[in-house]
């Protein structure tokens, strides 16, 4: 089953608010999520989009911190509105899944498209899923292939796996098991366990 994937990670590089941001990251690494959140919020309110994104991640995922997807969505949107691609991608996942927000495939597609244009390869992959599964749009395997290929070329293992599936099934492309095997192999090399399994199966079937 094809699903959108989520880039749930804090960004640790420094920025214009380096002192506050780096101190918040230290607190996070020491397990002080509440203190880190307070510091990220201060940086976010000072115009640090990376801190807004990090605050969204804290509210959406981290250990021991109170999960609140609506609050996460607020901070993701704040960063996304200022063209922070990672935030756009994560916000899109919340709307695709309906995580404490009204499920909205059309808005998710807009967000994934923006993330992809900003260089976020998870967003490109997720846009491929939208078109392959026909979520709020007509199914379009050509567009799905385009976005899977973009993400695969930029080392998103799931993108390679999904592209391999299209070639294996002949969806939007001429069926080609050799290309499918190559793509599954790349997915495997990138840590995708399903890619490893599909690669072995095609290899056992004698596909060169």
C-alpha positions as CSV (number, residue, x, y, z in Angstrom):
1,X,0.0,0.0,0.0
2,X,1.4,3.4,-1.0
3,X,1.5,5.9,1.7
4,X,2.9,9.4,2.0
5,X,6.1,9.5,4.1
6,X,7.0,12.0,6.8
7,X,10.3,13.8,7.4
8,X,10.2,13.8,11.2
9,X,13.5,15.1,12.2
10,X,14.9,18.2,13.9
11,X,17.2,20.4,11.8
12,X,20.4,21.0,13.7
13,X,22.2,23.4,11.4
14,X,22.8,26.9,12.7
15,X,21.2,30.1,11.3
16,X,20.7,33.8,12.0
17,X,19.5,33.0,15.6
18,X,22.5,30.6,16.1
19,X,22.9,31.1,19.9
20,X,19.3,30.5,20.8
21,X,18.8,27.8,18.2
22,X,22.0,25.9,19.2
23,X,21.1,26.2,22.9
24,X,17.6,24.8,22.2
25,X,19.1,21.9,20.3
26,X,21.4,21.1,23.3
27,X,18.4,21.0,25.6
28,X,16.6,18.7,23.2
29,X,19.6,16.4,23.0
30,X,19.8,16.3,26.8
31,X,16.1,15.3,27.0
32,X,14.7,18.7,28.1
33,X,12.0,18.9,25.4
34,X,9.9,21.4,27.3
35,X,12.8,23.8,27.8
36,X,13.8,23.3,24.1
37,X,10.3,24.1,23.0
38,X,10.3,27.3,24.9
39,X,13.5,28.4,23.3
40,X,12.4,27.3,19.8
41,X,9.2,29.3,20.3
42,X,11.2,32.4,21.2
43,X,13.4,32.0,18.1
44,X,10.4,31.3,16.0
45,X,8.6,34.4,17.1
46,X,11.8,36.3,16.2
47,X,11.5,35.2,12.6
48,X,13.5,31.9,12.6
49,X,11.6,29.6,10.3
50,X,13.9,26.7,11.1
51,X,12.9,27.1,14.8
52,X,9.2,27.1,13.8
53,X,9.8,23.9,11.9
54,X,11.6,22.3,14.8
55,X,8.8,23.4,17.2
56,X,6.3,21.7,14.9
57,X,8.3,18.5,15.0
58,X,8.4,18.6,18.8
59,X,4.7,18.9,19.0
60,X,4.1,16.2,16.4
61,X,6.5,13.5,17.4
62,X,9.1,13.6,20.1
63,X,9.5,11.3,23.1
64,X,7.9,12.5,26.3
65,X,6.6,15.8,24.9
66,X,2.8,16.3,24.7
67,X,1.8,15.5,21.1
68,X,-0.6,18.0,19.5
69,X,-0.9,17.9,15.8
70,X,-3.0,21.1,15.6
71,X,-0.2,23.0,17.3
72,X,2.3,21.3,15.1
73,X,0.3,22.3,12.0
74,X,0.3,25.9,13.2
75,X,4.1,26.1,13.4
76,X,4.6,24.1,10.2
77,X,2.4,26.6,8.4
78,X,4.2,29.5,9.8
79,X,7.5,28.1,8.4
80,X,6.0,26.9,5.1
81,X,4.5,30.4,4.5
82,X,8.1,31.6,4.5
83,X,9.2,28.9,2.0
84,X,10.7,26.4,4.4
85,X,10.2,23.2,2.3
86,X,10.5,20.6,5.1
87,X,7.7,22.3,7.0
88,X,5.5,22.3,3.8
89,X,6.1,18.6,3.4
90,X,5.2,17.7,7.0
91,X,2.1,20.0,7.0
92,X,1.0,18.2,3.8
93,X,1.2,14.8,5.6
94,X,-1.0,16.1,8.4
95,X,-3.7,17.1,5.9
96,X,-3.3,13.9,3.9
97,X,-3.8,11.8,7.0
98,X,-6.3,14.1,8.7
99,X,-4.2,14.3,11.9
100,X,-6.3,16.6,14.1
101,X,-7.0,18.7,11.1
102,X,-9.7,18.3,8.4
103,X,-8.4,15.9,5.8
104,X,-7.9,17.8,2.6
105,X,-6.1,16.1,-0.3
106,X,-6.3,19.2,-2.5
107,X,-4.4,21.3,0.1
108,X,-2.0,18.4,0.8
109,X,-1.2,18.3,-2.9
110,X,-0.5,22.1,-2.9
111,X,1.8,21.7,0.1
112,X,3.7,18.7,-1.4
113,X,4.1,20.6,-4.7
114,X,5.5,23.6,-2.9
115,X,7.8,21.4,-0.8
116,X,9.0,19.7,-4.0
117,X,9.7,23.0,-5.8
118,X,11.7,24.1,-2.7
119,X,13.9,21.0,-3.0
120,X,12.3,18.7,-0.4
121,X,12.4,15.3,-1.9
122,X,9.9,13.7,0.5
123,X,7.4,16.3,-0.8
124,X,8.2,15.1,-4.4
125,X,7.6,11.5,-3.4
126,X,4.4,12.3,-1.6
127,X,3.2,14.2,-4.6
128,X,3.8,11.0,-6.6
129,X,1.6,9.1,-4.2
130,X,-1.2,11.7,-4.6
131,X,-1.2,11.2,-8.4
132,X,-0.8,7.4,-8.3
133,X,-3.6,6.9,-5.9
134,X,-5.8,9.6,-7.3
135,X,-6.2,11.5,-4.0
136,X,-8.4,14.4,-4.9
137,X,-7.2,14.3,-8.5
138,X,-7.6,12.0,-11.5
139,X,-5.1,9.1,-11.3
140,X,-2.1,10.1,-13.4
141,X,0.7,7.5,-13.6
142,X,2.8,9.8,-15.8
143,X,2.9,12.4,-13.1
144,X,3.4,9.8,-10.4
145,X,6.4,8.5,-12.4
146,X,7.8,12.0,-12.8
147,X,7.8,12.7,-9.0
148,X,8.9,9.3,-8.0
149,X,11.8,9.6,-10.4
150,X,12.8,13.0,-9.0
151,X,12.8,11.7,-5.4
152,X,14.6,8.5,-6.4
153,X,17.3,10.4,-8.2
154,X,17.8,12.3,-4.9
155,X,18.1,9.1,-2.9
156,X,14.6,8.7,-1.4
157,X,14.4,4.9,-1.1
158,X,10.6,4.8,-1.1
159,X,10.5,6.8,-4.3
160,X,12.8,4.3,-6.0
161,X,10.6,1.4,-4.7
162,X,7.4,3.0,-6.0
163,X,8.9,3.8,-9.3
164,X,10.0,0.2,-9.5
165,X,6.5,-0.9,-8.9
166,X,5.2,1.2,-11.8
167,X,7.7,-0.5,-14.1
168,X,6.9,-4.0,-12.7
169,X,3.2,-3.5,-13.3
170,X,3.5,-1.4,-16.5
171,X,1.5,1.5,-15.0
172,X,2.1,4.6,-17.1
173,X,5.2,3.0,-18.7
174,X,6.0,0.0,-20.7
175,X,6.4,-3.0,-18.4
176,X,10.1,-3.6,-17.9
177,X,11.1,-6.1,-15.1
178,X,14.8,-5.3,-15.6
179,X,14.3,-1.6,-14.8
180,X,12.0,-2.6,-11.9
181,X,14.7,-4.8,-10.5
182,X,17.3,-2.1,-10.8
183,X,15.1,0.4,-9.0
184,X,14.3,-2.1,-6.3
185,X,18.0,-2.7,-5.9
186,X,18.6,1.0,-5.5
187,X,15.7,1.2,-3.0
188,X,17.4,-1.6,-1.1
189,X,20.7,0.1,-1.1
190,X,19.0,3.2,0.4
191,X,17.6,1.1,3.3
192,X,14.2,0.2,1.9
193,X,13.5,-3.4,3.1
194,X,10.6,-3.9,0.7
195,X,13.0,-3.0,-2.1
196,X,15.4,-5.7,-0.9
197,X,12.6,-8.3,-0.9
198,X,11.3,-7.4,-4.3
199,X,14.8,-7.4,-5.7
200,X,15.5,-10.9,-4.4
201,X,12.2,-12.2,-5.8
202,X,12.9,-10.8,-9.3
203,X,16.5,-12.2,-9.1
204,X,15.1,-15.6,-8.2
205,X,12.8,-15.4,-11.1
206,X,15.8,-15.0,-13.4
207,X,15.3,-11.3,-14.3
208,X,18.6,-9.8,-15.5
